[in-house]
Amino acid sequence: SSLAAKMLPSKPQPQGDAREKPGPVQRHSCTDLPCVLLFFGHVGVFWYLAVQGLQQGDLQRLYLPRDFRGAFCGVSTGQADMTSYPKLAFAMNAGEVLDKLALQALCSDATRSQLTDAEQAACTTSGSLNEVNDVVSKLEQSMTDPAAALQMAGSFPTPTSVMADASKYLTPVCTSACSLSTSRKYSYSPPPDAPWASAYERLSSSLPLQQLQMNAWDEASCPYSARYCVPFPGLNFQPGPDDICLPELESSLVSSLTSGISKQLDSLAQSKLASSVLADVNNAVGSILTSLDALGVVAFVALLLGVVYMVLVRFFAKPVVWLSLLLIFLLLLAAGALAISKSLQCAEVGFLDFTEQAALTAVQNVQNVTEKPSDLLVNCQDLGGYAISNPDLRNAVRIVGYCFLGFAALWLLLVICLRNRIRLAIAVNQVAAEFTAMHPYVILLPLIQMILSLAYLAGWSIIAGLMITDVPSNFVPAQAMSKSQAIANNGTSPCATTWPAGFPYEDVSDCTENTTGGQPLCWHCAAPRFVLNERFAFAFFSLLWHNALLAAMGQCIIAGAVATWFFTEKRRKALQPVFCRATFNAVIKHFGSLAFGSLILAVVQFLKWLMRFLSEQAKVRKNRVLQTIFKILACCLWCFEKCLKFLNKNAYIQVAIKGTNFCTSAQNAFFLILRNAIRFGALAMLGSFLYFIGILVISGATGLGGHYIFQAFHPQMSPIVPTILYVILGYLVGRLFLTVFGLACDTSLQCFIMAEESRMRGDFVPSALQSLMEKQDLGSEEKNGKCCC
């Protein structure tokens, strides 16, 4: 203990007359002015980048639908002009449906012998040509009778299977409307880059698919090659949200469904249920809008409950905390005794009877201490054995019981040893509750912070959206490539080298000759919707800095107000204006210090998110080692961020009280926490307990009271949804009160330690702390080597 005392910084000694006016510095000077210039300089750079985003970005890229080539429906981009095609429909995926059918016909028993060895290597399946003929026949029949599509043979998908796996069998295309005419015809031909394309062309006259003429949407409605405009037989489209045409079964198919009828009826039932839920939601919204009078009353009640809870904490925190500590000890003790009793219980004896018998026998043994004690329990072998027959499990339960008893003893020892620190934590919470109850309007400060944060976030989101949608034209390769290059699965695909990644697509109408020989190059890369470049990184850092600075201002203002109130004479505490001076000092005098502290926090937060971004990049490149390393680094930075937030909060309290710069305040706060670690720990645990109880009390009481208020105002309306809204309102109000309450606790503890270490005494000391201030000097007790205080 002597070595630890030498390592800790010495407590500051009072200087001058201890009777001088106590409290925070009265005249604050400006601190950390270079950080003010740095902050506003970074704001200027941010707006310069924002102007560039306004000129080059396009927010529509974030929400407009895209076709299979990555083109945006309804707008003109560098890739294609889709201004006249605002809808997104879904055509048959020829590569998944027709190409597989053609390959099945080519590899059938009738034609397989006519293929070369290299061509046969492309055959992954073999079957009968009659099966393909049957499918082609049904396809041709479905042109006039959609119900024939339900009778497809083999592996060819039916409309019901397509609805179940639409992303596999349908291709997204931009169209002019959802209801399209099919005046165009499509004759199948294999993709030029398929390794079996030449074999199909050579044998096409003997293959059934070649004679099929399929309907296709006309070019004025579907501006693609006919291969990508073939509707799937039996499917129609209805207008959906965000200009998306949703596929649905044709009405003529419903009566023809046999095995799929149950699934369709289930889907219909689900859609009706969804409609019912939406109707209920609409009614609920209407009931809320027509009951704003009740909402106003409930909001006032929630504020009143917050003040009442602060008053209850002030007067009843002490008995509640001590009773809670006693209850925890009794629960641990009971758990240990019950576990041990269960391990010794006989099979044919009830647990309660066994426990009662064990207790009586124990009392008899204690009374007859001069005689040989009788067995505590009867021999369970005569009563069918133990209730827990497995001896290993029985021993394990007994050991768990002893552990609970050990925890109970340790808990009691800690409470006895730390009783004075617990008393201090209780008193500090009472003081903070007294401040919050005297100045309930303090909750307006976090409310204003929330409004400013949301307003800033909304504006920042628009600017950041413009920045990230400025995707460079060379972000993905512009040249065509082979299928093996485009969809490489080893992390080397040129379409997905970074995150957000682009995607490969095949367009047989845009193939180029392969200069190195081999199949034509029909695969291309589509750019992602957005990119996270250096401009966005700076904008994101600016967001983190602004948010941290806004939180720092709120903490410094509340800390200054609490400190001023703490050191004000008791008779003037309720009348002393505390927020005007605290706000002026935080916003004007110490803006640089707050900007400095928030800058450090923003840098750590930015590095944490950078590690997560790099982890995603490693995931795209299939590098699991780097992905794991970056995740571990992000976790470490998250832990460091939590510690830094705690230190910054206490540093801002030092800034508000003493008016020092950030570095000096952080150093003072660090050593203050180090000297009083147990005090801060006890306060943190007790504060968490009261925070949890406060949220439950305020939100629950608001919901319950709001329920009866709503029924009194509007007895004919359903109170379910408004009551849920009132519970949420109570939760938010509770958060506002308890956020201020928590910061008031930390500030009150620092003020108490300052008065203690400087030996300040006077009429300013709050009543809850008066006895602790008068009875003992905790610092001198620690210096004399005592372990408990």
ZAMARGU-4260 file (C-alpha; in steps of 0.2 Angstrom, whole numbers, plus 5000, padded with zeros to 4 digits):
<rodrens>
0) 5000/5000/5000 | 5015/5012/5003 | 5022/5008/4986 | 5005/5012/4978 | 5003/5028/4988
5) 5020/5034/4981 | 5015/5030/4963 | 4999/5040/4965 | 5000/5059/4963 | 4999/5069/4979
10) 4983/5078/4983 | 4983/5096/4980 | 4985/5106/4997 | 4974/5121/5001 | 4983/5137/4998
15) 4980/5154/5006 | 4965/5157/5018 | 4954/5142/5018 | 4939/5154/5022 | 4940/5162/5005
20) 4925/5161/4993 | 4924/5143/4988 | 4918/5136/4971 | 4923/5137/4953 | 4933/5151/4945
25) 4923/5167/4943 | 4932/5174/4928 | 4936/5162/4914 | 4948/5166/4901 | 4949/5159/4883
30) 4958/5143/4881 | 4965/5133/4867 | 4962/5146/4854 | 4972/5137/4840 | 4959/5123/4840
35) 4945/5136/4837 | 4955/5141/4821 | 4957/5122/4816 | 4939/5118/4819 | 4932/5133/4808
40) 4946/5129/4795 | 4940/5111/4794 | 4922/5118/4792 | 4928/5128/4777 | 4936/5113/4769
45) 4920/5103/4772 | 4909/5116/4763 | 4921/5117/4748 | 4919/5098/4746 | 4901/5100/4748
50) 4900/5113/4733 | 4909/5100/4723 | 4897/5087/4727 | 4882/5098/4723 | 4890/5100/4705
55) 4894/5082/4702 | 4883/5071/4713 | 4866/5064/4710 | 4855/5058/4725 | 4844/5048/4713
60) 4858/5035/4711 | 4854/5030/4729 | 4836/5025/4727 | 4831/5023/4708 | 4829/5005/4702
65) 4843/4998/4691 | 4842/4985/4677 | 4854/4970/4675 | 4867/4981/4667 | 4867/4994/4681
70) 4858/5008/4672 | 4846/5018/4682 | 4828/5018/4676 | 4821/5035/4672 | 4837/5045/4671
75) 4851/5048/4658 | 4868/5042/4664 | 4885/5040/4655 | 4880/5022/4652 | 4863/5024/4644
80) 4848/5036/4642 | 4834/5028/4651 | 4823/5044/4653 | 4809/5036/4644 | 4809/5020/4654
85) 4806/5024/4672 | 4798/5007/4677 | 4808/4992/4682 | 4800/4976/4676 | 4807/4958/4675
90) 4809/4948/4660 | 4814/4929/4658 | 4832/4926/4663 | 4837/4917/4646 | 4854/4912/4653
95) 4845/4902/4667 | 4830/4896/4658 | 4833/4895/4639 | 4852/4892/4639 | 4850/4877/4650
100) 4836/4870/4640 | 4846/4872/4624 | 4861/4864/4632 | 4850/4849/4638 | 4844/4847/4620
105) 4862/4848/4613 | 4868/4835/4626 | 4854/4823/4624 | 4856/4805/4618 | 4851/4810/4600
110) 4864/4823/4597 | 4878/4819/4610 | 4887/4807/4598 | 4889/4822/4585 | 4899/4833/4598
115) 4918/4833/4599 | 4927/4829/4615 | 4930/4848/4619 | 4911/4851/4616 | 4906/4837/4626
120) 4915/4844/4641 | 4902/4858/4642 | 4889/4845/4645 | 4885/4844/4663 | 4868/4834/4661
125) 4861/4822/4649 | 4843/4817/4645 | 4830/4813/4633 | 4826/4824/4618 | 4808/4820/4620
130) 4808/4829/4636 | 4814/4845/4628 | 4802/4843/4614 | 4788/4842/4627 | 4794/4858/4636
135) 4795/4867/4619 | 4778/4862/4615 | 4771/4868/4631 | 4780/4885/4629 | 4773/4887/4612
140) 4755/4883/4619 | 4758/4895/4633 | 4759/4909/4621 | 4740/4908/4619 | 4735/4898/4634
145) 4745/4903/4650 | 4738/4889/4660 | 4749/4877/4649 | 4765/4884/4658 | 4759/4875/4674
150) 4762/4858/4665 | 4781/4861/4661 | 4790/4845/4661 | 4808/4841/4668 | 4818/4855/4676
155) 4810/4869/4667 | 4802/4881/4680 | 4784/4884/4681 | 4776/4901/4685 | 4774/4896/4703
160) 4792/4891/4705 | 4797/4907/4697 | 4787/4917/4710 | 4796/4907/4724 | 4813/4911/4717
165) 4811/4927/4706 | 4829/4933/4708 | 4835/4917/4699 | 4823/4916/4685 | 4819/4934/4681
170) 4830/4948/4674 | 4827/4966/4679 | 4825/4978/4664 | 4819/4996/4663 | 4802/4998/4654
175) 4790/5012/4650 | 4776/5005/4659 | 4771/4989/4669 | 4758/4984/4656 | 4768/4980/4640
180) 4763/4974/4623 | 4772/4959/4615 | 4773/4964/4597 | 4791/4958/4595 | 4796/4940/4592
185) 4812/4931/4598 | 4820/4916/4590 | 4833/4908/4602 | 4851/4909/4599 | 4865/4904/4611
190) 4876/4917/4619 | 4891/4920/4608 | 4903/4917/4622 | 4896/4900/4627 | 4909/4886/4624
195) 4895/4875/4615 | 4888/4890/4604 | 4897/4883/4588 | 4890/4866/4591 | 4873/4872/4593
200) 4874/4882/4578 | 4880/4867/4568 | 4866/4856/4575 | 4852/4869/4577 | 4841/4862/4562
205) 4839/4846/4572 | 4835/4854/4589 | 4817/4858/4594 | 4821/4875/4602 | 4826/4883/4586
210) 4809/4882/4579 | 4801/4891/4594 | 4795/4909/4591 | 4793/4918/4608 | 4784/4934/4612
215) 4794/4949/4617 | 4790/4966/4623 | 4792/4979/4609 | 4807/4989/4608 | 4798/5006/4611
220) 4794/4999/4628 | 4809/4988/4632 | 4825/4996/4624 | 4835/4980/4624 | 4839/4965/4613
225) 4824/4954/4612 | 4833/4941/4622 | 4831/4952/4637 | 4813/4957/4634 | 4804/4940/4634
230) 4791/4939/4647 | 4789/4923/4657 | 4773/4914/4652 | 4759/4915/4665 | 4766/4931/4674
235) 4759/4948/4674 | 4765/4964/4682 | 4756/4977/4693 | 4763/4994/4699 | 4772/4993/4715
240) 4782/5006/4726 | 4797/5016/4720 | 4792/5013/4701 | 4795/4994/4703 | 4783/4982/4693
245) 4779/4968/4705 | 4776/4951/4696 | 4760/4941/4699 | 4751/4926/4692 | 4739/4928/4678
250) 4721/4927/4684 | 4718/4912/4672 | 4731/4902/4681 | 4722/4902/4698 | 4708/4891/4693
255) 4721/4879/4685 | 4732/4877/4701 | 4732/4860/4709 | 4747/4856/4720 | 4751/4874/4721
260) 4734/4880/4727 | 4738/4879/4745 | 4753/4890/4744 | 4743/4903/4734 | 4729/4903/4746
265) 4742/4905/4760 | 4750/4920/4751 | 4732/4927/4748 | 4729/4925/4767 | 4745/4934/4771
270) 4741/4948/4760 | 4724/4950/4768 | 4732/4950/4785 | 4745/4963/4779 | 4731/4974/4773
275) 4722/4972/4789 | 4737/4977/4799 | 4740/4992/4788 | 4722/4997/4791 | 4724/4996/4809
280) 4740/5006/4808 | 4730/5019/4798 | 4717/5019/4811 | 4730/5021/4825 | 4738/5036/4816
285) 4721/5044/4814 | 4717/5041/4833 | 4734/5049/4838 | 4731/5064/4827 | 4713/5067/4834
290) 4719/5065/4852 | 4733/5078/4852 | 4725/5086/4867 | 4728/5070/4877 | 4745/5069/4871
295) 4749/5087/4877 | 4742/5082/4895 | 4752/5066/4895 | 4768/5075/4890 | 4766/5087/4905
300) 4763/5072/4916 | 4779/5064/4910 | 4789/5080/4914 | 4780/5080/4931 | 4785/5062/4934
305) 4803/5066/4930 | 4803/5079/4943 | 4794/5068/4956 | 4807/5054/4953 | 4821/5066/4956
310) 4812/5071/4973 | 4810/5053/4977 | 4828/5049/4974 | 4833/5064/4985 | 4823/5057/5000
315) 4822/5038/4997 | 4838/5034/4989 | 4847/5029/5005 | 4834/5016/5011 | 4831/5009/4994
320) 4850/5006/4991 | 4853/4998/5008 | 4838/4987/5006 | 4844/4982/4989 | 4861/4978/4995
325) 4854/4967/5009 | 4842/4959/4997 | 4857/4954/4986 | 4865/4946/5001 | 4850/4937/5006
330) 4847/4930/4988 | 4865/4924/4987 | 4864/4916/5004 | 4847/4908/5000 | 4853/4901/4983
335) 4868/4893/4992 | 4858/4885/5005 | 4845/4879/4993 | 4858/4871/4981 | 4867/4862/4996
340) 4850/4856/5002 | 4845/4850/4985 | 4862/4840/4984 | 4858/4831/5000 | 4839/4828/4997
345) 4832/4810/4997 | 4822/4804/4983 | 4806/4800/4993 | 4806/4816/5004 | 4799/4832/4998
350) 4811/4847/4996 | 4801/4858/5009 | 4800/4843/5021 | 4818/4839/5019 | 4823/4857/5021
355) 4813/4859/5037 | 4820/4843/5044 | 4838/4848/5040 | 4835/4865/5049 | 4828/4857/5065
360) 4842/4844/5066 | 4855/4858/5064 | 4847/4868/5078 | 4847/4852/5089 | 4866/4849/5085
365) 4870/4867/5090 | 4860/4866/5106 | 4869/4849/5111 | 4886/4855/5108 | 4893/4844/5122
370) 4886/4828/5115 | 4891/4819/5099 | 4881/4828/5085 | 4868/4817/5077 | 4868/4815/5058
375) 4862/4830/5050 | 4851/4820/5038 | 4844/4803/5038 | 4853/4790/5027 | 4845/4792/5010
380) 4850/4774/5005 | 4835/4769/5015 | 4823/4781/5006 | 4826/4776/4988 | 4843/4785/4986
385) 4846/4804/4983 | 4835/4815/4973 | 4849/4819/4961 | 4855/4801/4957 | 4871/4806/4947
390) 4885/4808/4960 | 4895/4819/4949 | 4880/4831/4946 | 4876/4830/4965 | 4894/4835/4969
395) 4893/4849/4956 | 4877/4856/4964 | 4884/4856/4981 | 4900/4865/4975 | 4889/4878/4966
400) 4880/4880/4983 | 4896/4883/4992 | 4901/4896/4979 | 4885/4905/4982 | 4889/4906/5000
405) 4906/4912/4997 | 4899/4925/4986 | 4887/4930/4999 | 4901/4932/5012 | 4912/4942/5000
410) 4897/4953/4996 | 4894/4956/5015 | 4913/4960/5017 | 4913/4972/5003 | 4898/4981/5009
415) 4905/4983/5026 | 4922/4988/5020 | 4915/5001/5007 | 4901/5007/5018 | 4907/5025/5019
420) 4910/5025/5000 | 4892/5019/4997 | 4886/5032/5009 | 4895/5045/4999 | 4888/5038/4982
425) 4871/5039/4989 | 4873/5057/4995 | 4880/5062/4979 | 4865/5055/4970 | 4854/5064/4982
430) 4863/5080/4979 | 4861/5078/4960 | 4843/5074/4962 | 4840/5090/4972 | 4849/5100/4958
435) 4838/5092/4945 | 4822/5095/4955 | 4826/5113/4958 | 4830/5117/4940 | 4819/5105/4929
440) 4821/5116/4914 | 4839/5109/4913 | 4832/5095/4902 | 4829/5107/4888 | 4847/5107/4885
445) 4849/5089/4880 | 4832/5091/4870 | 4840/5106/4861 | 4855/5096/4858 | 4845/5082/4850
450) 4836/5094/4839 | 4852/5102/4833 | 4860/5085/4830 | 4845/5079/4820 | 4845/5095/4809
455) 4864/5094/4806 | 4862/5075/4802 | 4849/5078/4790 | 4859/5092/4781 | 4875/5082/4782
460) 4866/5066/4774 | 4861/5076/4759 | 4878/5083/4756 | 4886/5066/4760 | 4874/5058/4748
465) 4879/5070/4734 | 4898/5066/4738 | 4897/5047/4737 | 4886/5047/4721 | 4899/5055/4711
470) 4906/5038/4705 | 4921/5040/4694 | 4919/5033/4676 | 4935/5023/4678 | 4930/5015/4695
475) 4927/4999/4686 | 4935/4993/4670 | 4926/4999/4654 | 4932/4985/4643 | 4923/4968/4639
480) 4930/4952/4647 | 4927/4934/4647 | 4915/4925/4660 | 4930/4917/4669 | 4937/4935/4672
485) 4921/4943/4677 | 4915/4931/4690 | 4931/4925/4697 | 4928/4918/4714 | 4945/4921/4722
490) 4944/4939/4725 | 4953/4944/4709 | 4937/4949/4699 | 4940/4967/4692 | 4922/4971/4696
495) 4924/4969/4715 | 4941/4975/4720 | 4934/4987/4733 | 4919/4989/4744 | 4906/4995/4739
500) 4909/4983/4725 | 4902/4983/4707 | 4895/4968/4699 | 4897/4958/4683 | 4884/4956/4669
505) 4882/4948/4652 | 4875/4957/4637 | 4876/4947/4621 | 4871/4962/4611 | 4887/4970/4616
510) 4901/4958/4613 | 4918/4962/4606 | 4930/4951/4597 | 4943/4942/4608 | 4960/4948/4601
515) 4969/4933/4609 | 4958/4921/4601 | 4944/4910/4609 | 4926/4915/4612 | 4920/4933/4611
520) 4920/4944/4626 | 4902/4948/4632 | 4904/4952/4650 | 4905/4969/4658 | 4907/4978/4675
525) 4893/4989/4682 | 4898/5002/4694 | 4891/5002/4712 | 4878/5015/4717 | 4890/5025/4727
530) 4908/5025/4732 | 4917/5029/4749 | 4931/5040/4744 | 4943/5053/4752 | 4929/5066/4751
535) 4917/5056/4760 | 4930/5051/4773 | 4933/5069/4777 | 4914/5072/4778 | 4912/5058/4790
540) 4926/5064/4801 | 4917/5081/4801 | 4901/5073/4807 | 4910/5064/4821 | 4919/5080/4826
545) 4903/5090/4826 | 4893/5077/4836 | 4907/5076/4849 | 4908/5095/4850 | 4889/5097/4853
550) 4890/5083/4866 | 4905/5092/4874 | 4896/5108/4875 | 4881/5101/4884 | 4892/5092/4896
555) 4902/5108/4900 | 4886/5119/4902 | 4878/5107/4914 | 4894/5104/4924 | 4896/5123/4925
560) 4878/5125/4931 | 4880/5111/4944 | 4896/5118/4951 | 4889/5135/4953 | 4874/5129/4961
565) 4884/5117/4973 | 4895/5131/4980 | 4880/5143/4982 | 4874/5146/4999 | 4859/5135/5004
570) 4847/5149/5006 | 4851/5155/4988 | 4852/5139/4979 | 4835/5139/4972 | 4836/5157/4966
575) 4853/5158/4959 | 4854/5159/4940 | 4866/5146/4935 | 4864/5143/4916 | 4868/5159/4908
580) 4885/5161/4914 | 4889/5142/4912 | 4883/5143/4894 | 4893/5159/4890 | 4909/5151/4897
585) 4907/5135/4887 | 4902/5142/4871 | 4913/5157/4871 | 4927/5155/4883 | 4931/5137/4881
590) 4925/5133/4864 | 4944/5129/4859 | 4945/5117/4874 | 4929/5108/4869 | 4935/5107/4851
595) 4951/5100/4856 | 4944/5086/4867 | 4930/5082/4854 | 4944/5082/4840 | 4954/5068/4850
600) 4938/5058/4852 | 4933/5060/4834 | 4950/5054/4828 | 4948/5038/4838 | 4930/5035/4832
605) 4936/5038/4814 | 4950/5025/4816 | 4937/5013/4823 | 4926/5015/4808 | 4941/5014/4796
610) 4946/4997/4803 | 4928/4991/4800 | 4929/4998/4782 | 4946/4990/4779 | 4938/4974/4786
615) 4925/4975/4773 | 4938/4978/4760 | 4947/4962/4765 | 4931/4952/4765 | 4928/4957/4747
620) 4946/4951/4743 | 4943/4935/4752 | 4957/4938/4764 | 4951/4931/4781 | 4967/4935/4790
625) 4966/4954/4787 | 4948/4954/4790 | 4950/4946/4807 | 4965/4958/4811 | 4955/4973/4807
630) 4940/4967/4817 | 4951/4965/4832 | 4958/4982/4830 | 4941/4990/4828 | 4936/4981/4845
635) 4951/4988/4854 | 4948/5005/4847 | 4930/5004/4853 | 4936/5000/4871 | 4948/5014/4870
640) 4934/5026/4864 | 4923/5021/4879 | 4938/5025/4891 | 4941/5042/4882 | 4923/5047/4883
645) 4924/5044/4902 | 4940/5054/4903 | 4934/5068/4892 | 4918/5070/4902 | 4927/5073/4918
650) 4940/5084/4909 | 4925/5095/4903 | 4919/5096/4921 | 4937/5102/4926 | 4936/5115/4912
655) 4919/5121/4918 | 4925/5122/4937 | 4943/5128/4935 | 4943/5136/4918 | 4959/5127/4913
660) 4964/5122/4896 | 4960/5104/4890 | 4976/5096/4893 | 4978/5103/4910 | 4959/5098/4914
665) 4962/5080/4907 | 4977/5078/4918 | 4968/5084/4933 | 4953/5073/4929 | 4964/5058/4926
670) 4973/5060/4943 | 4957/5064/4952 | 4949/5048/4946 | 4965/5038/4950 | 4965/5045/4968
675) 4947/5041/4970 | 4944/5026/4959 | 4933/5017/4972 | 4922/5032/4974 | 4920/5034/4956
680) 4916/5015/4954 | 4904/5015/4968 | 4895/5031/4960 | 4895/5022/4943 | 4887/5006/4950
685) 4874/5015/4960 | 4870/5028/4946 | 4867/5013/4934 | 4855/5006/4946 | 4845/5022/4949
690) 4845/5025/4930 | 4837/5008/4926 | 4824/5010/4940 | 4821/5028/4934 | 4818/5023/4916
695) 4806/5009/4922 | 4796/5021/4934 | 4795/5036/4922 | 4790/5026/4906 | 4779/5014/4915
700) 4770/5027/4925 | 4768/5038/4910 | 4760/5024/4900 | 4748/5019/4914 | 4743/5037/4917
705) 4742/5041/4898 | 4730/5026/4896 | 4718/5033/4908 | 4720/5051/4902 | 4716/5045/4884
710) 4701/5035/4889 | 4695/5050/4899 | 4697/5062/4884 | 4692/5049/4870 | 4682/5035/4878
715) 4675/5029/4861 | 4693/5026/4853 | 4705/5011/4855 | 4719/5016/4868 | 4732/5003/4863
720) 4743/5012/4850 | 4742/5029/4860 | 4747/5020/4876 | 4762/5013/4867 | 4766/5030/4861
725) 4765/5037/4879 | 4777/5023/4885 | 4789/5029/4872 | 4787/5047/4877 | 4790/5043/4895
730) 4806/5034/4890 | 4812/5049/4881 | 4808/5061/4895 | 4816/5049/4907 | 4832/5048/4896
735) 4832/5067/4896 | 4831/5069/4915 | 4843/5054/4919 | 4856/5060/4907 | 4856/5077/4916
740) 4855/5068/4932 | 4871/5057/4928 | 4881/5072/4923 | 4876/5081/4939 | 4881/5066/4949
745) 4899/5066/4942 | 4900/5085/4944 | 4894/5085/4962 | 4907/5071/4966 | 4921/5082/4959
750) 4915/5097/4968 | 4914/5087/4985 | 4932/5081/4982 | 4938/5099/4978 | 4930/5105/4994
755) 4937/5090/5004 | 4955/5092/4997 | 4955/5111/4999 | 4946/5109/5016 | 4932/5121/5011
760) 4918/5122/5024 | 4903/5133/5024 | 4885/5135/5022 | 4886/5130/5004 | 4888/5111/5007
765) 4872/5102/5002 | 4863/5094/5017 | 4866/5076/5010 | 4884/5079/5011 | 4885/5089/5027
770) 4888/5075/5039 | 4901/5067/5028 | 4910/5084/5026 | 4910/5087/5045 | 4914/5069/5052
775) 4929/5064/5043 | 4943/5069/5031 | 4944/5054/5020 | 4961/5059/5013 | 4969/5059/5030
780) 4962/5042/5033 | 4969/5035/5017 | 4986/5043/5021 | 4986/5034/5038 | 4984/5017/5030
785) 4966/5013/5032 | 4958/5002/5019 | 4940/5006/5022 | 4931/5023/5024
</rodrens>
